[in-house]
Amino acid sequence: MKTFFNALILMVIMGLSSCIEDTVGPAGPIGPQGEKGESGYVFEFENVTFSSPDYEVILPFPDNFESLSSDVVLAYMLWDVVEIDGKDTEVWRQLPQTILTDQGMLQYNFDFTMLDVRLFMDAEFDLDQLGAIDTDDWVVRLVVVPGDFWDSSRITSKEIPYDELKESLGLPDLTAPKTTIKRR
């Protein structure tokens, strides 16, 4: 029995010692850079105006852009331009955006297909009461994120600032809009 016990202890020690990581030698050279994976796409639309009776706008993807059914679209509106450290800085807001007006709640929202994005307004009041500041000359950025890039529940469950998304996806810098309109 003593021999069996000693053999069992020896096997346990050998088994545990095999779990200890040994460094065999120095690390080898870094291999070549692999192919760049998919990244997001960004499209900018200027002079977007919501007009009656539907107060909606269809923004088509370019003809040379092929979207996939797994893609996810995020929409941003240029909400304001503020001066920070002497420089004009764009303030982008992700849709949907709900604001409280004197007439009641107003919401800017969107939906998308593989071909286009529909921006629309919804309110607790007649949208004909809105002024041009609320409906005219918006700048909109659409970001198409490949569906396998992120878990879609992460994308739609919280607001992602445009600058953070731009950096994460390696989106290109777009030129600043020619005119800026102060929003609410």
C-alpha positions as CSV (number, residue, x, y, z in Angstrom):
1,M,0.0,0.0,0.0
2,K,2.9,2.3,0.8
3,T,4.3,1.8,-2.7
4,F,1.0,2.6,-4.3
5,F,0.7,5.7,-2.2
6,N,4.2,6.9,-3.1
7,A,3.5,6.2,-6.8
8,L,0.3,8.2,-6.6
9,I,2.1,11.1,-5.0
10,L,4.8,10.9,-7.7
11,M,2.2,11.0,-10.5
12,V,0.4,14.0,-8.9
13,I,3.7,15.9,-8.6
14,M,4.7,15.1,-12.2
15,G,1.2,16.1,-13.4
16,L,1.3,19.4,-11.6
17,S,4.9,20.2,-12.7
18,S,3.9,19.8,-16.3
19,C,1.5,22.7,-15.8
20,I,4.3,25.1,-15.0
21,E,5.2,27.2,-18.0
22,D,8.8,27.1,-19.1
23,T,10.4,29.6,-21.4
24,V,12.1,27.6,-24.1
25,G,14.0,30.4,-25.7
26,P,13.7,33.9,-27.0
27,A,10.6,34.9,-29.0
28,G,10.9,34.7,-32.7
29,P,10.7,37.6,-35.2
30,I,7.4,39.3,-35.7
31,G,5.6,37.9,-38.8
32,P,4.3,39.9,-41.8
33,Q,1.3,42.1,-41.4
34,G,-1.9,40.3,-42.2
35,E,-4.7,41.6,-44.5
36,K,-6.6,44.5,-43.2
37,G,-10.1,43.4,-42.1
38,E,-13.4,45.1,-42.9
39,S,-13.9,48.6,-41.7
40,G,-16.9,50.8,-41.6
41,Y,-18.1,53.2,-44.3
42,V,-19.2,56.8,-43.8
43,F,-21.4,58.9,-46.1
44,E,-22.2,62.6,-45.5
45,F,-25.2,64.4,-46.8
46,E,-25.6,68.2,-46.7
47,N,-28.6,70.4,-47.0
48,V,-31.0,67.7,-45.7
49,T,-34.4,69.2,-45.3
50,F,-37.5,67.6,-43.8
51,S,-40.6,68.9,-45.6
52,S,-44.3,68.4,-45.3
53,P,-46.5,66.4,-45.4
54,D,-44.3,63.5,-44.3
55,Y,-41.3,65.2,-42.8
56,E,-39.0,62.5,-43.9
57,V,-36.0,62.2,-46.2
58,I,-34.6,59.2,-48.1
59,L,-30.8,59.1,-48.3
60,P,-29.7,56.5,-50.8
61,F,-26.4,54.7,-50.6
62,P,-24.1,55.4,-53.6
63,D,-24.5,53.1,-56.6
64,N,-21.0,51.7,-56.2
65,F,-21.6,50.7,-52.5
66,E,-22.7,47.2,-51.8
67,S,-24.3,46.7,-48.4
68,L,-24.9,43.3,-46.8
69,S,-27.9,42.2,-44.9
70,S,-25.8,41.9,-41.7
71,D,-24.6,45.5,-41.8
72,V,-25.8,48.0,-39.2
73,V,-26.3,51.7,-39.9
74,L,-25.8,54.5,-37.4
75,A,-27.0,58.0,-38.2
76,Y,-25.6,61.3,-36.8
77,M,-26.7,64.9,-37.2
78,L,-24.5,67.9,-37.0
79,W,-26.2,69.5,-34.0
80,D,-24.0,72.5,-33.3
81,V,-20.6,74.1,-33.9
82,V,-18.9,75.4,-30.7
83,E,-15.6,77.2,-30.2
84,I,-13.1,75.2,-28.1
85,D,-9.6,76.7,-27.6
86,G,-10.2,79.1,-30.5
87,K,-11.2,76.4,-33.0
88,D,-14.7,75.6,-34.3
89,T,-15.6,72.1,-33.1
90,E,-18.5,70.1,-34.6
91,V,-21.0,68.6,-32.2
92,W,-22.6,65.4,-33.6
93,R,-25.6,63.7,-32.1
94,Q,-26.6,60.1,-32.8
95,L,-30.1,59.4,-33.8
96,P,-32.7,59.0,-32.4
97,Q,-32.7,62.4,-30.7
98,T,-35.7,63.5,-28.6
99,I,-36.0,67.2,-27.7
100,L,-38.6,69.1,-25.7
101,T,-40.0,72.1,-27.5
102,D,-42.7,74.6,-26.4
103,Q,-45.2,72.6,-28.3
104,G,-44.2,69.2,-26.8
105,M,-41.7,66.4,-27.6
106,L,-40.1,66.2,-31.0
107,Q,-38.0,63.3,-32.2
108,Y,-35.6,62.9,-35.1
109,N,-35.3,59.2,-35.9
110,F,-34.3,56.8,-38.8
111,D,-34.6,53.4,-40.2
112,F,-32.5,51.7,-42.9
113,T,-32.5,49.0,-45.6
114,M,-29.7,47.6,-47.7
115,L,-30.3,50.5,-50.2
116,D,-31.0,53.6,-48.2
117,V,-31.7,55.3,-44.9
118,R,-34.9,57.0,-44.1
119,L,-34.7,60.0,-41.7
120,F,-38.0,61.1,-40.2
121,M,-39.5,63.4,-37.6
122,D,-42.2,62.5,-35.1
123,A,-43.9,64.7,-32.6
124,E,-46.7,65.1,-30.1
125,F,-47.9,68.1,-32.2
126,D,-48.5,69.1,-35.8
127,L,-45.1,69.2,-37.4
128,D,-46.3,72.2,-39.6
129,Q,-45.7,74.3,-36.5
130,L,-41.9,73.9,-36.7
131,G,-39.6,76.5,-38.0
132,A,-36.8,76.2,-40.6
133,I,-34.2,75.9,-37.7
134,D,-35.8,72.5,-36.9
135,T,-36.4,71.2,-40.5
136,D,-33.9,72.8,-42.9
137,D,-30.3,72.4,-43.9
138,W,-29.1,69.6,-41.7
139,V,-25.8,67.8,-42.2
140,V,-26.1,64.0,-41.7
141,R,-23.5,61.3,-41.5
142,L,-24.4,57.7,-42.0
143,V,-21.9,55.1,-40.7
144,V,-22.3,51.6,-42.1
145,V,-20.7,49.1,-39.7
146,P,-20.1,45.5,-41.0
147,G,-22.4,43.3,-39.0
148,D,-19.6,40.9,-37.9
149,F,-17.5,43.8,-36.7
150,W,-19.4,44.3,-33.4
151,D,-22.1,42.6,-31.6
152,S,-25.2,44.5,-32.8
153,S,-26.7,44.6,-29.3
154,R,-23.7,46.7,-28.3
155,I,-24.2,49.2,-31.1
156,T,-27.9,49.7,-30.6
157,S,-28.0,49.5,-26.8
158,K,-26.1,52.8,-26.1
159,E,-25.2,56.0,-27.8
160,I,-21.7,55.9,-29.4
161,P,-20.1,59.4,-29.9
162,Y,-19.2,59.9,-33.6
163,D,-15.6,60.7,-32.9
164,E,-15.2,57.4,-30.9
165,L,-16.8,55.4,-33.6
166,K,-14.7,57.1,-36.3
167,E,-11.5,56.2,-34.5
168,S,-12.7,52.6,-33.8
169,L,-13.6,51.9,-37.4
170,G,-10.8,53.9,-39.0
171,L,-13.3,56.1,-40.9
172,P,-12.0,58.8,-43.1
173,D,-11.9,62.5,-42.1
174,L,-14.6,64.4,-44.0
175,T,-14.4,68.0,-44.9
176,A,-16.3,70.4,-42.7
177,P,-19.6,71.6,-44.0
178,K,-19.5,74.9,-45.9
179,T,-22.1,76.6,-43.8
180,T,-23.0,76.0,-40.2
181,I,-26.3,76.6,-38.6
182,K,-26.7,76.9,-34.8
183,R,-29.2,74.4,-33.6
184,R,-31.0,74.3,-30.3
